Amino acid sequence: MANSNINRKDHFISQFLLKKFSIDSDRKSGLIFCYNSKTKNCREKSISKHIANGDEFYLGKNKLTKKPDKLVDEVYKEIEKPNHSPLVIKKVLEQNGSLSLSFKEESILATLIAHQYTRTKKYRMLINKFLTYLILNKFISKDELGDKSKINKVIVENEFNISSNDIEKCLVTNTSILRGIKSHEMFIAIQIAENIVQKIYKKNLHTIIAPKDHYFIISDHPVHVIGQEENLLNENKILNLRNFDQYSFIMPISPKKAIVFGDNYKQYGQITDPKWATALTIWINSLSVNNHDSEFYSHKKTFYEDYEKYLITPRILESYNNYV
């Protein structure tokens, strides 16, 4: 029998982060505008009840007791403690000049970015496709999915240098889902995040400030990972750890500010130049619209009216060449 104390709804985006984008300026309402990009419908929804969550998303079977258990929930609860990530995000939002953070605080941000990148529904599906491809091509067997060292070598470190294109070209991975591996997906997501935290931390942390009359949105896959050799409107899906230096990690943390771990700008700097910041704000919003799973969110009901004519255009892309 399942543990009656286990909550059915699990958020895969931290609620404290979503609340920075809530409708009321005091962020107390717990409501946000939810956009479906296919229908372009916009609805007001409750963050706690209806946004970026899934039924028993972290529920798996405990290896020892064989009973239902929230296998990775404690990892995310630790990150989301009030004196942990929420406190550091608050500090970043309150600073108007160059960032002033301790090494620990910067490490907390890198940890938040790494885990927020790998904990989403979209990333879990990517892991499933990756495992399907590996098993189908005999790079690993289903019995080896419990072998942590094997998983680390083949999947986390991507020993065989498998690309997103390899997976997308495989008909089976695009038409089927590998069943019975939910627990493995969760642990792999944790392993990948833990593997890249230090690599993210070593990059230059800086912020982008949305200029007057502009604002950031956030999607249900909120961390954008961009490689220098890729189309700037298509995110990298499978990280190549051998060339990790090429990646920038970007996440909006409020309608007015986004944090970046990358080597494109000086450490602790804040990009405020109106022309440059406008171009980058539009680009990051384009990433949110172009690479979300099913929804994106805003504090405003007029996002399409405000931004549709600007999103994903070659003219805007030209403005980013000096940055990425």
N, C-alpha and C positions, 0 to 999 in steps of 0.2 A: 504494500500500500504506500502511496506517495506521502511524503511528509506534508501534513496539513499546514505547516508554517511557511511553506515555500510559496512565495508570490508568483502569480502566473505571468505578470507583465514585467519584462526586463528591458531596461533602456540600453541601447547600444551607442547612444551619444549621451554624455554626461548632462544631467538635467541642469546643473548649475551653469553650464555653458549655454544651453538652449535659452535659459531665462534671461541671459544678456540680450537676447533678440526678441523678448516678449513685447507685447503691444504697448502696455503702459510704460511711461518713462521711468516710473519708480520700480519697475520690474516685479511688482507684487501680484499682478493679476494671474500669472501662470497661463496666459493665453498667448497664442502666436498665430500669424497668418501662414497657412499651409498651402503651398502651390503644387498642383499636379501639372507637370510640363506638357504631358500629352494632350490633356483637355484644356489646359491653361485656366482651369478653375482655381479659385482661391477661397479657402474657408477658414474661419476662425475656429481654432481647436485648442484643447487643453494639453499643455506640455506633459503633465503627469499621466494623463490617461490615454492620449491618442497619438503622441508624436515620438518617432524614432524608437519604437519598442516592438518587442515580439513576444508571443506567448511562450513562456518557459525557455527563453532564448539561451540561457546558460545552464539549463537543466540537462544533466547527463547521468550516467550510472556510476556510482562510486566503485572504484576498482576492488576495494577490500570488502565493503559491506554488500555490494551488488544492489544497493538501494538508490532511488533517485536522490540526487544531491546537486546543489549549485556548485559545480566544480571549480569555476574560475571567478565566482562572484566576489570572493574576498580580495582578490587582486585589484579589482576595480573599486571596491569600497575603500581600500587603503588609499588609492590615488585621489578619491573624491572626498576624503575627510576634510572638514572645514578648515583645518590649519595646514592643509597640504595644497593641492592644485588650486582650489577656489581662492585661497589667500594670495597666492602668487599672481594669479590672473587679475585679481582686484588691484594689486600693487602695480602691475604693468599698465592697467587702464588708468590709474591715477597719475602716472608720470607723463609729463608733457614734453620734456626734453629728452636727452640721451638716457637710455635705461640704466638704472643703478640696481643691480641684483647681486646677491651673494652667489657663490659657486653652487651651494645647495639649491637655491631657488632656481637657478638656471637649469640644474640637473632635473628638478621637479618638472619644469616646462618640457624638457626633452623627453622625459618619461611619459608625460601626458600626451604629447604629440605621437610618440611611437605606439602607445596602446590605443589611442583614439583612431589611429590609422588602421589597425588590424582587427578591431573589435566589431566593425559594422557588418550588417547583413550582406552588403555587396562584397566585402572582403572574404567573408565566410564562404560565399558562393565561389569566389575565385580559388580558394583553397580546395574546395570540393572538385572543381574542374582540373586543378593541378594534380590532385591525387588520382583522379580518373585517368588522366593522361599518363601518369607515371606507371600505374598498375597495368593499363592497357598495353603499354610498350615495354613492360617487364623491367622497368628501372627499379621497382620496388614491389613487394607482394603485400597483400592485405594483412597477412600475419605479422609483417614487419612494422606496421603502423604504431605498435606499442613500444618499439625500440627507439628510445630518445636519441641515442647517438646516430642511428641510421637516419632518423627524421632530420636531425640537425644537419647532417652532411648532404643528404639528397634534396631536401626541401628548403630548409632555412638558408643554407649556403648555396643552394642551386648548383650542385656538383656538375650536372650535365648541361648547364648553361641553356636551359629551356626558356624560350621567349614567349611572350603573350601571343605572338603571331603563330607559333607552333601549336599552341592550344586552340586558338580560334580557327585554324585550318582543319582541325580534327572534328569530323562530323559527330562522333560519339560524344565528345565532351560538350558539344553545343546542343545536343538533343536529349541528354540523359543526366540524371543525378545519382551519384553514388550513395546508396542508403546504408544506414547503420554505422556511420562514422562521425556522428555529431561530437562525441567526446574528443575524438582525434582532431577535428577541426578547431575546437576551442583551445586545446593544448598547443597546437601548431601556431595559432594566432599569438598566444602568449610567448612562445619560444621566439618567433620572428621579432616581436616587439622588444623582448629582452636583448636580442642579438643586435638590434640597431640603435638602442638608446645611446650608448657611448659614441657611436659614429655620428649621430645627430648632434649630441652635445658639443662635439669638437667643431661644428660649423659656426659661422657667425650668426648670432642672434640679433635680429633687428625688427623693426615694426614699420608698417605702412599705415598712414593716417588718411582716412577718407576725407577729401576736401569738402568745403561747404556745398550743399545741394547734392552730395553723393553719399552713399552708404553701402555697407557690405550686407550680403545675405549669407545664410549658412545652409548646407545641404545635408541629406541623410548619409553622406559620405564626406565628412567635412575637412579632412586633411588632403591637400593637393600635393602630389609628388611629381615634380617636373624634372626631366632629364634634359641636358643641354642639346642632345642630338635628336630630340623628338619634336613633333608638331606641338606648338605651344598651347594648343587647345585640347590635346589628348594626353591624359595622364599616363605615366608608367604604371603597369599593372603588376608585373613580377620584377622585383628589384634585382639588379645585378650587383651583388656585393663586391665584386672585383673592381667595379668602377663606381663606387659609392660617392666619390668626390663630385661627380657630375650632377647629383640630385639636390634640389631645393625642396624643403618641406614648408608648406604654407597653410595656416589655419586662421580664418576670421574668428575673433574672440568677442566682438561686439559690432554693432552697425558702424562704428567709427574707427575700429582698429583691427588689424590683422598682424599676427606674428609670423616671422620667417626664420627658419634655420637654413642658411645657405651661404655661399661664398660670393654673392653678387653685390654685397654692400658692406660697409664698415660695421664692425662689431658694436652692438648697443645703439646704433644709429636709428633715427626715426625719419622716414621719408615723408616730407611735408610739402615739397615743391608742388604747387597746384597742378601744373601741366603733367608732371610725371606721376603724381599721386592719382590724378584722375584716370590716366591710362591704365595704371596698375589696378585700381579699384574695379574698373570695367572688365579688365582681364580676369581678375579673381572671381568676379560674379559670373563671367562667362564659363569659367571652370566649374563653378557650382552648378550651373544650369546644364552644362555639357556632360558632366561626369557623375551626376547624382544617380542614385539607384531608382527611386520612384518619386521622391518629393524634395522640395527645398522650402526654406522658411524665412520669414521676414517680419519685422515689426511694422511694416507698412503694407497696405492693401493695394498700392498703386505701382508695384514693382514693374509689371509689364509696360505700363504707361510711361514709367520713368526711364526704362533701360532697353526695351526691346529693339529699338532702332540702332543701338550701339553694340549689341552682343555679337560676338564671333564674326568680325569683319576683317578683311585683309588690311584695311586702313588702320585699324586699331592695333593689329599685330605688329605693324611696322614700328610702333612706339615702344615696343618691348625689346628691341634688338640690343639696346645699350644696357639692358638689365639682365637678361638671361643668356 
